[in-house]
Amino acid sequence: MALDTVLVAVGPGDEERTDPVVTAVSDVAGPAEASVVLAHVFSRERFAEMGDRLGFGDDAEPDAVAARQTTVGAFRDRLTEAGLDVSVRGRVGDVGEGVVALAEGTDADLVFVGGRKRRPSGKAVFGSTAQTVLLEAPCPVTFVRSG
């Protein structure tokens, strides 16, 4: 399968997953020379809060606000250091549905989503965001866990 675009879902709690996700994305996207799109989805409340805090006001664009997120910046810096072409896309709304919409909108060939290690009783069920992406994405999804 030829890869042109790899979408990486990045949330506010993903900082602890930077190393495993960057390694996995680099292993796949690097040899394929694929473009990497970092996707960050905001709730409406968080988007308004972040837009105000960053000085965007009412003219805030999701892509610009997403690019200023600390965790997104950490992923962007690490992937750029690995020699990958990286861009950032933002969206406002339900996180799982937003990641799926960004995957569709960027014509992604592969989506990476992170998650945490769960107790044995929780291993049969992914988090709701990861589950939505796994079930509804228009392309294959790779789940990278930490812990």
N, CA, C and O atoms as CSV, one atom per row, in Angstrom:
chain,resi,resn,atom,element,x,y,z
A,1,MET,N,N,0.844,-1.171,0.000
A,1,MET,CA,C,0.000,0.000,0.000
A,1,MET,C,C,0.897,1.245,0.000
A,1,MET,O,O,1.743,1.399,0.882
A,2,ALA,N,N,0.721,2.104,-0.956
A,2,ALA,CA,C,1.483,3.351,-1.032
A,2,ALA,C,C,0.874,4.370,-0.072
A,2,ALA,O,O,-0.345,4.534,-0.013
A,3,LEU,N,N,1.730,5.044,0.669
A,3,LEU,CA,C,1.267,6.050,1.614
A,3,LEU,C,C,1.655,7.430,1.125
A,3,LEU,O,O,2.831,7.714,0.898
A,4,ASP,N,N,0.659,8.282,0.967
A,4,ASP,CA,C,0.917,9.685,0.648
A,4,ASP,C,C,0.714,10.558,1.875
A,4,ASP,O,O,1.478,11.494,2.113
A,5,THR,N,N,-0.327,10.246,2.663
A,5,THR,CA,C,-0.678,11.068,3.811
A,5,THR,C,C,-0.962,10.190,5.022
A,5,THR,O,O,-1.752,9.249,4.957
A,6,VAL,N,N,-0.305,10.517,6.121
A,6,VAL,CA,C,-0.530,9.839,7.398
A,6,VAL,C,C,-1.077,10.876,8.362
A,6,VAL,O,O,-0.462,11.921,8.572
A,7,LEU,N,N,-2.229,10.591,8.948
A,7,LEU,CA,C,-2.851,11.487,9.920
A,7,LEU,C,C,-2.558,10.961,11.319
A,7,LEU,O,O,-2.722,9.772,11.594
A,8,VAL,N,N,-2.121,11.862,12.204
A,8,VAL,CA,C,-1.825,11.498,13.585
A,8,VAL,C,C,-2.727,12.312,14.503
A,8,VAL,O,O,-2.606,13.535,14.572
A,9,ALA,N,N,-3.627,11.640,15.204
A,9,ALA,CA,C,-4.514,12.320,16.141
A,9,ALA,C,C,-3.718,12.662,17.394
A,9,ALA,O,O,-3.102,11.789,18.005
A,10,VAL,N,N,-3.736,13.946,17.773
A,10,VAL,CA,C,-2.987,14.409,18.943
A,10,VAL,C,C,-3.947,15.123,19.881
A,10,VAL,O,O,-4.575,16.115,19.512
A,11,GLY,N,N,-4.050,14.606,21.092
A,11,GLY,CA,C,-4.899,15.222,22.097
A,11,GLY,C,C,-4.071,15.828,23.214
A,11,GLY,O,O,-2.859,15.621,23.270
A,12,PRO,N,N,-4.713,16.578,24.109
A,12,PRO,CA,C,-3.979,17.239,25.182
A,12,PRO,C,C,-3.268,16.268,26.117
A,12,PRO,O,O,-2.265,16.642,26.724
A,13,GLY,N,N,-3.743,15.052,26.253
A,13,GLY,CA,C,-3.114,14.076,27.140
A,13,GLY,C,C,-2.106,13.178,26.453
A,13,GLY,O,O,-1.628,12.217,27.056
A,14,ASP,N,N,-1.776,13.469,25.210
A,14,ASP,CA,C,-0.897,12.585,24.446
A,14,ASP,C,C,0.590,12.851,24.622
A,14,ASP,O,O,1.410,12.164,24.014
A,15,GLU,N,N,0.953,13.825,25.433
A,15,GLU,CA,C,2.372,14.150,25.582
A,15,GLU,C,C,3.180,12.945,26.048
A,15,GLU,O,O,4.312,12.751,25.606
A,16,GLU,N,N,2.607,12.132,26.937
A,16,GLU,CA,C,3.312,10.954,27.423
A,16,GLU,C,C,3.475,9.889,26.336
A,16,GLU,O,O,4.269,8.962,26.497
A,17,ARG,N,N,2.742,10.009,25.247
A,17,ARG,CA,C,2.830,9.042,24.149
A,17,ARG,C,C,3.704,9.539,23.003
A,17,ARG,O,O,3.781,8.890,21.961
A,18,THR,N,N,4.357,10.669,23.180
A,18,THR,CA,C,5.147,11.243,22.094
A,18,THR,C,C,6.152,10.237,21.534
A,18,THR,O,O,6.192,10.013,20.324
A,19,ASP,N,N,6.954,9.637,22.393
A,19,ASP,CA,C,8.003,8.721,21.918
A,19,ASP,C,C,7.450,7.536,21.122
A,19,ASP,O,O,7.893,7.308,19.997
A,20,PRO,N,N,6.487,6.766,21.674
A,20,PRO,CA,C,6.024,5.618,20.891
A,20,PRO,C,C,5.306,6.006,19.598
A,20,PRO,O,O,5.429,5.313,18.587
A,21,VAL,N,N,4.560,7.111,19.626
A,21,VAL,CA,C,3.843,7.525,18.414
A,21,VAL,C,C,4.823,8.033,17.363
A,21,VAL,O,O,4.720,7.663,16.194
A,22,VAL,N,N,5.770,8.873,17.763
A,22,VAL,CA,C,6.758,9.394,16.812
A,22,VAL,C,C,7.558,8.263,16.195
A,22,VAL,O,O,7.813,8.269,14.991
A,23,THR,N,N,7.956,7.291,17.004
A,23,THR,CA,C,8.705,6.143,16.478
A,23,THR,C,C,7.869,5.373,15.459
A,23,THR,O,O,8.354,5.043,14.376
A,24,ALA,N,N,6.618,5.089,15.803
A,24,ALA,CA,C,5.747,4.324,14.899
A,24,ALA,C,C,5.479,5.085,13.604
A,24,ALA,O,O,5.531,4.506,12.519
A,25,VAL,N,N,5.195,6.375,13.715
A,25,VAL,CA,C,4.919,7.184,12.519
A,25,VAL,C,C,6.170,7.284,11.654
A,25,VAL,O,O,6.085,7.149,10.434
A,26,SER,N,N,7.316,7.517,12.258
A,26,SER,CA,C,8.573,7.628,11.505
A,26,SER,C,C,8.893,6.329,10.774
A,26,SER,O,O,9.351,6.349,9.632
A,27,ASP,N,N,8.651,5.208,11.434
A,27,ASP,CA,C,8.924,3.907,10.817
A,27,ASP,C,C,8.079,3.670,9.574
A,27,ASP,O,O,8.517,3.008,8.633
A,28,VAL,N,N,6.865,4.212,9.576
A,28,VAL,CA,C,5.958,3.995,8.445
A,28,VAL,C,C,6.053,5.117,7.411
A,28,VAL,O,O,6.172,4.854,6.214
A,29,ALA,N,N,6.000,6.350,7.866
A,29,ALA,CA,C,5.934,7.485,6.943
A,29,ALA,C,C,7.287,7.831,6.334
A,29,ALA,O,O,7.357,8.243,5.176
A,30,GLY,N,N,8.353,7.671,7.097
A,30,GLY,CA,C,9.688,8.037,6.614
A,30,GLY,C,C,10.088,7.321,5.342
A,30,GLY,O,O,10.384,7.970,4.339
A,31,PRO,N,N,10.104,5.987,5.358
A,31,PRO,CA,C,10.488,5.268,4.139
A,31,PRO,C,C,9.547,5.531,2.966
A,31,PRO,O,O,9.970,5.479,1.811
A,32,ALA,N,N,8.281,5.811,3.251
A,32,ALA,CA,C,7.296,6.066,2.191
A,32,ALA,C,C,7.338,7.516,1.719
A,32,ALA,O,O,6.707,7.873,0.724
A,33,GLU,N,N,8.091,8.352,2.447
A,33,GLU,CA,C,8.136,9.788,2.172
A,33,GLU,C,C,6.741,10.401,2.168
A,33,GLU,O,O,6.425,11.274,1.360
A,34,ALA,N,N,5.925,9.924,3.083
A,34,ALA,CA,C,4.550,10.416,3.206
A,34,ALA,C,C,4.514,11.718,3.994
A,34,ALA,O,O,5.361,11.958,4.854
A,35,SER,N,N,3.539,12.545,3.696
A,35,SER,CA,C,3.288,13.751,4.481
A,35,SER,C,C,2.558,13.349,5.756
A,35,SER,O,O,1.727,12.441,5.747
A,36,VAL,N,N,2.873,14.024,6.839
A,36,VAL,CA,C,2.224,13.750,8.117
A,36,VAL,C,C,1.349,14.941,8.484
A,36,VAL,O,O,1.802,16.086,8.458
A,37,VAL,N,N,0.098,14.668,8.826
A,37,VAL,CA,C,-0.837,15.696,9.270
A,37,VAL,C,C,-1.136,15.427,10.736
A,37,VAL,O,O,-1.638,14.362,11.094
A,38,LEU,N,N,-0.821,16.404,11.581
A,38,LEU,CA,C,-1.169,16.307,12.994
A,38,LEU,C,C,-2.563,16.889,13.157
A,38,LEU,O,O,-2.816,18.037,12.791
A,39,ALA,N,N,-3.463,16.090,13.708
A,39,ALA,CA,C,-4.865,16.494,13.852
A,39,ALA,C,C,-5.200,16.710,15.319
A,39,ALA,O,O,-4.972,15.833,16.153
A,40,HIS,N,N,-5.741,17.884,15.630
A,40,HIS,CA,C,-6.164,18.184,16.996
A,40,HIS,C,C,-7.607,18.665,16.950
A,40,HIS,O,O,-7.931,19.600,16.218
A,41,VAL,N,N,-8.475,18.026,17.735
A,41,VAL,CA,C,-9.891,18.378,17.758
A,41,VAL,C,C,-10.235,18.974,19.120
A,41,VAL,O,O,-9.925,18.395,20.161
A,42,PHE,N,N,-10.874,20.129,19.097
A,42,PHE,CA,C,-11.270,20.849,20.298
A,42,PHE,C,C,-12.761,20.687,20.558
A,42,PHE,O,O,-13.552,20.578,19.621
A,43,SER,N,N,-13.143,20.671,21.835
A,43,SER,CA,C,-14.557,20.889,22.167
A,43,SER,C,C,-14.823,22.372,21.899
A,43,SER,O,O,-13.882,23.163,21.834
A,44,ARG,N,N,-16.067,22.751,21.747
A,44,ARG,CA,C,-16.391,24.155,21.485
A,44,ARG,C,C,-15.888,25.061,22.621
A,44,ARG,O,O,-15.338,26.136,22.383
A,45,GLU,N,N,-16.091,24.595,23.855
A,45,GLU,CA,C,-15.670,25.387,25.007
A,45,GLU,C,C,-14.159,25.558,25.037
A,45,GLU,O,O,-13.665,26.667,25.241
A,46,ARG,N,N,-13.429,24.481,24.838
A,46,ARG,CA,C,-11.960,24.552,24.881
A,46,ARG,C,C,-11.420,25.406,23.738
A,46,ARG,O,O,-10.439,26.129,23.917
A,47,PHE,N,N,-12.047,25.330,22.568
A,47,PHE,CA,C,-11.607,26.137,21.436
A,47,PHE,C,C,-11.763,27.627,21.746
A,47,PHE,O,O,-10.855,28.417,21.488
A,48,ALA,N,N,-12.915,28.007,22.299
A,48,ALA,CA,C,-13.144,29.413,22.644
A,48,ALA,C,C,-12.144,29.865,23.707
A,48,ALA,O,O,-11.578,30.954,23.618
A,49,GLU,N,N,-11.931,29.013,24.716
A,49,GLU,CA,C,-10.980,29.337,25.779
A,49,GLU,C,C,-9.566,29.502,25.224
A,49,GLU,O,O,-8.885,30.476,25.546
A,50,MET,N,N,-9.122,28.563,24.399
A,50,MET,CA,C,-7.761,28.616,23.848
A,50,MET,C,C,-7.608,29.779,22.875
A,50,MET,O,O,-6.568,30.436,22.858
A,51,GLY,N,N,-8.622,30.037,22.074
A,51,GLY,CA,C,-8.571,31.170,21.150
A,51,GLY,C,C,-8.397,32.482,21.884
A,51,GLY,O,O,-7.608,33.334,21.476
A,52,ASP,N,N,-9.143,32.642,22.975
A,52,ASP,CA,C,-9.021,33.860,23.793
A,52,ASP,C,C,-7.654,33.925,24.466
A,52,ASP,O,O,-6.997,34.966,24.443
A,53,ARG,N,N,-7.229,32.822,25.063
A,53,ARG,CA,C,-5.956,32.806,25.775
A,53,ARG,C,C,-4.781,33.111,24.856
A,53,ARG,O,O,-3.815,33.756,25.265
A,54,LEU,N,N,-4.866,32.644,23.610
A,54,LEU,CA,C,-3.770,32.856,22.658
A,54,LEU,C,C,-3.897,34.164,21.888
A,54,LEU,O,O,-3.046,34.477,21.055
A,55,GLY,N,N,-4.951,34.930,22.158
A,55,GLY,CA,C,-5.106,36.233,21.537
A,55,GLY,C,C,-5.733,36.223,20.158
A,55,GLY,O,O,-5.614,37.203,19.423
A,56,PHE,N,N,-6.401,35.131,19.787
A,56,PHE,CA,C,-7.050,35.065,18.481
A,56,PHE,C,C,-8.402,35.762,18.474
A,56,PHE,O,O,-8.837,36.257,17.434
A,57,GLY,N,N,-9.065,35.808,19.615
A,57,GLY,CA,C,-10.391,36.419,19.693
A,57,GLY,C,C,-11.402,35.647,18.871
A,57,GLY,O,O,-11.316,34.424,18.754
A,58,ASP,N,N,-12.369,36.369,18.295
A,58,ASP,CA,C,-13.452,35.744,17.539
A,58,ASP,C,C,-13.016,35.268,16.158
A,58,ASP,O,O,-13.753,34.542,15.492
A,59,ASP,N,N,-11.819,35.673,15.723
A,59,ASP,CA,C,-11.340,35.296,14.395
A,59,ASP,C,C,-10.496,34.025,14.403
A,59,ASP,O,O,-9.804,33.738,13.426
A,60,ALA,N,N,-10.544,33.273,15.480
A,60,ALA,CA,C,-9.708,32.083,15.607
A,60,ALA,C,C,-10.048,31.044,14.544
A,60,ALA,O,O,-11.216,30.742,14.300
A,61,GLU,N,N,-9.017,30.511,13.925
A,61,GLU,CA,C,-9.150,29.412,12.964
A,61,GLU,C,C,-8.647,28.141,13.645
A,61,GLU,O,O,-7.589,28.168,14.275
A,62,PRO,N,N,-9.374,27.029,13.536
A,62,PRO,CA,C,-8.953,25.798,14.214
A,62,PRO,C,C,-7.521,25.364,13.883
A,62,PRO,O,O,-6.803,24.899,14.767
A,63,ASP,N,N,-7.098,25.508,12.628
A,63,ASP,CA,C,-5.738,25.101,12.262
A,63,ASP,C,C,-4.692,25.914,13.021
A,63,ASP,O,O,-3.705,25.363,13.509
A,64,ALA,N,N,-4.911,27.231,13.120
A,64,ALA,CA,C,-3.950,28.113,13.789
A,64,ALA,C,C,-3.907,27.850,15.294
A,64,ALA,O,O,-2.831,27.835,15.892
A,65,VAL,N,N,-5.061,27.646,15.898
A,65,VAL,CA,C,-5.100,27.381,17.335
A,65,VAL,C,C,-4.474,26.015,17.625
A,65,VAL,O,O,-3.735,25.871,18.598
A,66,ALA,N,N,-4.759,25.029,16.803
A,66,ALA,CA,C,-4.170,23.698,16.983
A,66,ALA,C,C,-2.653,23.753,16.890
A,66,ALA,O,O,-1.957,23.085,17.655
A,67,ALA,N,N,-2.140,24.540,15.960
A,67,ALA,CA,C,-0.688,24.632,15.769
A,67,ALA,C,C,0.006,25.218,16.988
A,67,ALA,O,O,1.209,25.021,17.159
A,68,ARG,N,N,-0.717,25.930,17.835
A,68,ARG,CA,C,-0.127,26.561,19.021
A,68,ARG,C,C,-0.248,25.704,20.280
A,68,ARG,O,O,0.211,26.109,21.348
A,69,GLN,N,N,-0.856,24.532,20.166
A,69,GLN,CA,C,-0.982,23.638,21.314
A,69,GLN,C,C,0.375,23.032,21.653
A,69,GLN,O,O,1.123,22.640,20.757
A,70,THR,N,N,0.693,22.954,22.931
A,70,THR,CA,C,1.991,22.457,23.391
A,70,THR,C,C,2.263,21.035,22.910
A,70,THR,O,O,3.344,20.744,22.398
A,71,THR,N,N,1.291,20.161,23.074
A,71,THR,CA,C,1.494,18.760,22.684
A,71,THR,C,C,1.653,18.633,21.174
A,71,THR,O,O,2.493,17.865,20.705
A,72,VAL,N,N,0.873,19.361,20.420
A,72,VAL,CA,C,1.000,19.352,18.961
A,72,VAL,C,C,2.390,19.835,18.569
A,72,VAL,O,O,3.026,19.259,17.686
A,73,GLY,N,N,2.859,20.893,19.225
A,73,GLY,CA,C,4.193,21.414,18.947
A,73,GLY,C,C,5.283,20.395,19.227
A,73,GLY,O,O,6.243,20.282,18.465
A,74,ALA,N,N,5.138,19.651,20.319
A,74,ALA,CA,C,6.131,18.617,20.647
A,74,ALA,C,C,6.160,17.535,19.570
A,74,ALA,O,O,7.235,17.102,19.156
A,75,PHE,N,N,4.989,17.097,19.117
A,75,PHE,CA,C,4.923,16.099,18.051
A,75,PHE,C,C,5.525,16.661,16.761
A,75,PHE,O,O,6.314,15.992,16.094
A,76,ARG,N,N,5.146,17.900,16.415
A,76,ARG,CA,C,5.642,18.524,15.181
A,76,ARG,C,C,7.166,18.615,15.207
A,76,ARG,O,O,7.828,18.274,14.227
A,77,ASP,N,N,7.717,19.074,16.322
A,77,ASP,CA,C,9.172,19.219,16.417
A,77,ASP,C,C,9.881,17.878,16.255
A,77,ASP,O,O,10.859,17.772,15.516
A,78,ARG,N,N,9.393,16.873,16.937
A,78,ARG,CA,C,10.035,15.546,16.866
A,78,ARG,C,C,9.926,14.929,15.479
A,78,ARG,O,O,10.890,14.344,14.986
A,79,LEU,N,N,8.766,15.052,14.845
A,79,LEU,CA,C,8.591,14.474,13.508
A,79,LEU,C,C,9.395,15.246,12.465
A,79,LEU,O,O,9.924,14.652,11.526
A,80,THR,N,N,9.490,16.553,12.624
A,80,THR,CA,C,10.299,17.371,11.722
A,80,THR,C,C,11.774,17.009,11.868
A,80,THR,O,O,12.492,16.898,10.875
A,81,GLU,N,N,12.228,16.823,13.120
A,81,GLU,CA,C,13.608,16.388,13.364
A,81,GLU,C,C,13.893,15.042,12.707
A,81,GLU,O,O,15.029,14.760,12.325
A,82,ALA,N,N,12.864,14.216,12.578
A,82,ALA,CA,C,13.017,12.904,11.938
A,82,ALA,C,C,13.003,13.020,10.415
A,82,ALA,O,O,13.091,12.012,9.713
A,83,GLY,N,N,12.892,14.257,9.899
A,83,GLY,CA,C,12.951,14.476,8.462
A,83,GLY,C,C,11.623,14.361,7.739
A,83,GLY,O,O,11.592,14.232,6.515
A,84,LEU,N,N,10.520,14.406,8.485
A,84,LEU,CA,C,9.205,14.266,7.862
A,84,LEU,C,C,8.583,15.629,7.568
A,84,LEU,O,O,8.834,16.609,8.269
A,85,ASP,N,N,7.768,15.667,6.517
A,85,ASP,CA,C,7.000,16.849,6.141
A,85,ASP,C,C,5.741,16.854,6.998
A,85,ASP,O,O,4.907,15.957,6.876
A,86,VAL,N,N,5.594,17.863,7.871
A,86,VAL,CA,C,4.509,17.871,8.851
A,86,VAL,C,C,3.661,19.129,8.703
A,86,VAL,O,O,4.189,20.228,8.533
A,87,SER,N,N,2.336,18.958,8.768
A,87,SER,CA,C,1.408,20.082,8.820
A,87,SER,C,C,0.431,19.827,9.961
A,87,SER,O,O,0.358,18.719,10.492
A,88,VAL,N,N,-0.317,20.861,10.333
A,88,VAL,CA,C,-1.257,20.759,11.451
A,88,VAL,C,C,-2.638,21.148,10.976
A,88,VAL,O,O,-2.811,22.139,10.265
A,89,ARG,N,N,-3.623,20.357,11.376
A,89,ARG,CA,C,-5.026,20.657,11.078
A,89,ARG,C,C,-5.816,20.612,12.377
A,89,ARG,O,O,-5.601,19.732,13.211
A,90,GLY,N,N,-6.715,21.545,12.544
A,90,GLY,CA,C,-7.571,21.603,13.711
A,90,GLY,C,C,-9.029,21.521,13.321
A,90,GLY,O,O,-9.403,21.792,12.180
A,91,ARG,N,N,-9.841,21.145,14.284
A,91,ARG,CA,C,-11.279,21.033,14.054
A,91,ARG,C,C,-11.976,21.220,15.394
A,91,ARG,O,O,-11.393,20.959,16.446
A,92,VAL,N,N,-13.204,21.667,15.352
A,92,VAL,CA,C,-14.004,21.861,16.562
A,92,VAL,C,C,-15.185,20.906,16.511
A,92,VAL,O,O,-15.864,20.807,15.489
A,93,GLY,N,N,-15.435,20.197,17.622
A,93,GLY,CA,C,-16.568,19.284,17.697
A,93,GLY,C,C,-16.220,18.027,18.462
A,93,GLY,O,O,-15.280,18.015,19.257
A,94,ASP,N,N,-16.977,16.966,18.224
A,94,ASP,CA,C,-16.714,15.681,18.851
A,94,ASP,C,C,-15.350,15.172,18.395
A,94,ASP,O,O,-15.052,15.196,17.201
A,95,VAL,N,N,-14.521,14.712,19.328
A,95,VAL,CA,C,-13.146,14.346,19.000
A,95,VAL,C,C,-13.080,13.179,18.013
A,95,VAL,O,O,-12.401,13.279,16.991
A,96,GLY,N,N,-13.759,12.095,18.295
A,96,GLY,CA,C,-13.703,10.937,17.401
A,96,GLY,C,C,-14.206,11.266,16.004
A,96,GLY,O,O,-13.565,10.931,15.008
A,97,GLU,N,N,-15.354,11.919,15.939
A,97,GLU,CA,C,-15.918,12.300,14.643
A,97,GLU,C,C,-15.031,13.314,13.936
A,97,GLU,O,O,-14.913,13.292,12.711
A,98,GLY,N,N,-14.405,14.207,14.707
A,98,GLY,CA,C,-13.506,15.201,14.124
A,98,GLY,C,C,-12.274,14.574,13.500
A,98,GLY,O,O,-11.842,14.986,12.424
A,99,VAL,N,N,-11.704,13.577,14.171
A,99,VAL,CA,C,-10.536,12.884,13.617
A,99,VAL,C,C,-10.928,12.164,12.335
A,99,VAL,O,O,-10.188,12.199,11.351
A,100,VAL,N,N,-12.078,11.516,12.339
A,100,VAL,CA,C,-12.553,10.821,11.130
A,100,VAL,C,C,-12.760,11.828,9.992
A,100,VAL,O,O,-12.370,11.565,8.854
A,101,ALA,N,N,-13.370,12.971,10.295
A,101,ALA,CA,C,-13.600,14.000,9.271
A,101,ALA,C,C,-12.274,14.536,8.729
A,101,ALA,O,O,-12.149,14.769,7.527
A,102,LEU,N,N,-11.290,14.732,9.596
A,102,LEU,CA,C,-9.976,15.190,9.132
A,102,LEU,C,C,-9.287,14.127,8.284
A,102,LEU,O,O,-8.601,14.454,7.316
A,103,ALA,N,N,-9.462,12.873,8.637
A,103,ALA,CA,C,-8.900,11.788,7.830
A,103,ALA,C,C,-9.524,11.804,6.433
A,103,ALA,O,O,-8.834,11.626,5.429
A,104,GLU,N,N,-10.829,12.017,6.389
A,104,GLU,CA,C,-11.515,12.102,5.093
A,104,GLU,C,C,-11.067,13.341,4.327
A,104,GLU,O,O,-10.783,13.268,3.131
A,105,GLY,N,N,-11.003,14.478,5.017
A,105,GLY,CA,C,-10.671,15.747,4.380
A,105,GLY,C,C,-9.241,15.844,3.870
A,105,GLY,O,O,-8.959,16.591,2.932
A,106,THR,N,N,-8.343,15.091,4.487
A,106,THR,CA,C,-6.941,15.110,4.050
A,106,THR,C,C,-6.620,13.934,3.140
A,106,THR,O,O,-5.487,13.785,2.682
A,107,ASP,N,N,-7.617,13.103,2.882
A,107,ASP,CA,C,-7.435,11.899,2.077
A,107,ASP,C,C,-6.325,11.019,2.660
A,107,ASP,O,O,-5.466,10.510,1.941
A,108,ALA,N,N,-6.372,10.858,3.989
A,108,ALA,CA,C,-5.351,10.075,4.686
A,108,ALA,C,C,-5.363,8.621,4.235
A,108,ALA,O,O,-6.416,8.036,3.984
A,109,ASP,N,N,-4.169,8.056,4.140
A,109,ASP,CA,C,-4.005,6.649,3.798
A,109,ASP,C,C,-3.892,5.786,5.050
A,109,ASP,O,O,-4.092,4.573,4.999
A,110,LEU,N,N,-3.569,6.428,6.180
A,110,LEU,CA,C,-3.388,5.725,7.438
A,110,LEU,C,C,-3.577,6.732,8.566
A,110,LEU,O,O,-3.151,7.882,8.458
A,111,VAL,N,N,-4.219,6.295,9.650
A,111,VAL,CA,C,-4.424,7.142,10.827
A,111,VAL,C,C,-3.737,6.484,12.017
A,111,VAL,O,O,-3.834,5.273,12.216
A,112,PHE,N,N,-3.043,7.300,12.801
A,112,PHE,CA,C,-2.478,6.846,14.064
A,112,PHE,C,C,-3.270,7.482,15.191
A,112,PHE,O,O,-3.534,8.685,15.176
A,113,VAL,N,N,-3.644,6.677,16.162
A,113,VAL,CA,C,-4.328,7.177,17.345
A,113,VAL,C,C,-3.664,6.536,18.554
A,113,VAL,O,O,-3.353,5.345,18.547
A,114,GLY,N,N,-3.452,7.335,19.590
A,114,GLY,CA,C,-2.802,6.828,20.792
A,114,GLY,C,C,-3.802,6.480,21.863
A,114,GLY,O,O,-4.950,6.922,21.840
A,115,GLY,N,N,-3.344,5.676,22.804
A,115,GLY,CA,C,-4.179,5.305,23.937
A,115,GLY,C,C,-3.305,4.844,25.077
A,115,GLY,O,O,-2.088,4.718,24.942
A,116,ARG,N,N,-3.931,4.601,26.177
A,116,ARG,CA,C,-3.163,4.174,27.342
A,116,ARG,C,C,-3.415,2.709,27.643
A,116,ARG,O,O,-4.408,2.126,27.207
A,117,LYS,N,N,-2.505,2.137,28.389
A,117,LYS,CA,C,-2.653,0.756,28.811
A,117,LYS,C,C,-3.811,0.679,29.795
A,117,LYS,O,O,-3.946,1.520,30.684
A,118,ARG,N,N,-4.624,-0.320,29.625
A,118,ARG,CA,C,-5.778,-0.481,30.517
A,118,ARG,C,C,-5.608,-1.727,31.371
A,118,ARG,O,O,-4.815,-2.615,31.058
A,119,ARG,N,N,-6.357,-1.770,32.437
A,119,ARG,CA,C,-6.362,-2.959,33.281
A,119,ARG,C,C,-6.939,-4.123,32.479
A,119,ARG,O,O,-7.642,-3.898,31.495
A,120,PRO,N,N,-6.657,-5.349,32.878
A,120,PRO,CA,C,-7.159,-6.508,32.124
A,120,PRO,C,C,-8.647,-6.454,31.825
A,120,PRO,O,O,-9.070,-6.845,30.738
A,121,SER,N,N,-9.456,-5.972,32.777
A,121,SER,CA,C,-10.902,-5.927,32.545
A,121,SER,C,C,-11.281,-4.912,31.479
A,121,SER,O,O,-12.349,-5.028,30.878
A,122,GLY,N,N,-10.429,-3.915,31.227
A,122,GLY,CA,C,-10.742,-2.885,30.247
A,122,GLY,C,C,-10.102,-3.110,28.898
A,122,GLY,O,O,-10.301,-2.308,27.986
A,123,LYS,N,N,-9.341,-4.173,28.743
A,123,LYS,CA,C,-8.611,-4.373,27.497
A,123,LYS,C,C,-9.521,-4.683,26.313
A,123,LYS,O,O,-9.151,-4.435,25.166
A,124,ALA,N,N,-10.696,-5.216,26.579
A,124,ALA,CA,C,-11.589,-5.562,25.481
A,124,ALA,C,C,-12.239,-4.335,24.858
A,124,ALA,O,O,-12.799,-4.423,23.766
A,125,VAL,N,N,-12.174,-3.198,25.534
A,125,VAL,CA,C,-12.837,-1.991,25.053
A,125,VAL,C,C,-11.837,-0.841,24.980
A,125,VAL,O,O,-11.159,-0.546,25.964
A,126,PHE,N,N,-11.742,-0.203,23.841
A,126,PHE,CA,C,-10.902,0.984,23.692
A,126,PHE,C,C,-11.661,2.178,24.258
A,126,PHE,O,O,-12.856,2.082,24.534
A,127,GLY,N,N,-10.982,3.281,24.428
A,127,GLY,CA,C,-11.667,4.516,24.803
A,127,GLY,C,C,-12.637,4.899,23.703
A,127,GLY,O,O,-12.491,4.449,22.566
A,128,SER,N,N,-13.614,5.712,24.017
A,128,SER,CA,C,-14.654,6.041,23.042
A,128,SER,C,C,-14.093,6.754,21.813
A,128,SER,O,O,-14.554,6.504,20.699
A,129,THR,N,N,-13.103,7.639,21.993
A,129,THR,CA,C,-12.517,8.327,20.845
A,129,THR,C,C,-11.808,7.336,19.935
A,129,THR,O,O,-12.051,7.312,18.729
A,130,ALA,N,N,-10.934,6.520,20.507
A,130,ALA,CA,C,-10.204,5.535,19.709
A,130,ALA,C,C,-11.168,4.569,19.029
A,130,ALA,O,O,-10.973,4.206,17.869
A,131,GLN,N,N,-12.195,4.159,19.744
A,131,GLN,CA,C,-13.165,3.233,19.169
A,131,GLN,C,C,-13.884,3.851,17.979
A,131,GLN,O,O,-14.067,3.191,16.956
A,132,THR,N,N,-14.292,5.102,18.097
A,132,THR,CA,C,-14.952,5.789,16.981
A,132,THR,C,C,-14.028,5.841,15.773
A,132,THR,O,O,-14.448,5.537,14.657
A,133,VAL,N,N,-12.780,6.220,15.986
A,133,VAL,CA,C,-11.825,6.314,14.876
A,133,VAL,C,C,-11.589,4.943,14.264
A,133,VAL,O,O,-11.595,4.804,13.041
A,134,LEU,N,N,-11.383,3.931,15.096
A,134,LEU,CA,C,-11.133,2.579,14.585
A,134,LEU,C,C,-12.293,2.058,13.740
A,134,LEU,O,O,-12.081,1.390,12.729
A,135,LEU,N,N,-13.509,2.365,14.157
A,135,LEU,CA,C,-14.686,1.838,13.463
A,135,LEU,C,C,-15.129,2.672,12.265
A,135,LEU,O,O,-15.742,2.139,11.340
A,136,GLU,N,N,-14.829,3.980,12.265
A,136,GLU,CA,C,-15.394,4.843,11.237
A,136,GLU,C,C,-14.397,5.472,10.274
A,136,GLU,O,O,-14.810,6.076,9.285
A,137,ALA,N,N,-13.116,5.350,10.528
A,137,ALA,CA,C,-12.123,5.975,9.648
A,137,ALA,C,C,-12.200,5.388,8.243
A,137,ALA,O,O,-12.499,4.205,8.082
A,138,PRO,N,N,-11.933,6.205,7.227
A,138,PRO,CA,C,-12.010,5.753,5.840
A,138,PRO,C,C,-10.769,4.975,5.388
A,138,PRO,O,O,-10.655,4.613,4.217
A,139,CYS,N,N,-9.852,4.723,6.306
A,139,CYS,CA,C,-8.600,4.053,5.968
A,139,CYS,C,C,-8.153,3.227,7.173
A,139,CYS,O,O,-8.777,3.295,8.232
A,140,PRO,N,N,-7.083,2.451,7.024
A,140,PRO,CA,C,-6.582,1.694,8.174
A,140,PRO,C,C,-6.167,2.612,9.329
A,140,PRO,O,O,-5.743,3.748,9.116
A,141,VAL,N,N,-6.298,2.099,10.543
A,141,VAL,CA,C,-5.951,2.833,11.761
A,141,VAL,C,C,-4.953,2.010,12.561
A,141,VAL,O,O,-5.131,0.808,12.756
A,142,THR,N,N,-3.906,2.674,13.019
A,142,THR,CA,C,-2.930,2.036,13.891
A,142,THR,C,C,-3.096,2.629,15.277
A,142,THR,O,O,-3.034,3.845,15.457
A,143,PHE,N,N,-3.308,1.759,16.257
A,143,PHE,CA,C,-3.472,2.180,17.648
A,143,PHE,C,C,-2.130,1.993,18.334
A,143,PHE,O,O,-1.594,0.885,18.364
A,144,VAL,N,N,-1.581,3.081,18.888
A,144,VAL,CA,C,-0.303,3.031,19.589
A,144,VAL,C,C,-0.565,3.329,21.044
A,144,VAL,O,O,-1.052,4.406,21.386
A,145,ARG,N,N,-0.247,2.384,21.898
A,145,ARG,CA,C,-0.497,2.608,23.314
A,145,ARG,C,C,0.790,2.948,24.037
A,145,ARG,O,O,1.892,2.658,23.571
A,146,SER,N,N,0.618,3.568,25.180
A,146,SER,CA,C,1.752,3.844,26.053
A,146,SER,C,C,1.488,3.204,27.386
A,146,SER,O,O,0.361,2.812,27.690
A,147,GLY,N,N,2.529,3.097,28.183
A,147,GLY,CA,C,2.365,2.522,29.523
A,147,GLY,C,C,2.289,1.041,29.449
A,147,GLY,O,O,2.150,0.378,30.477
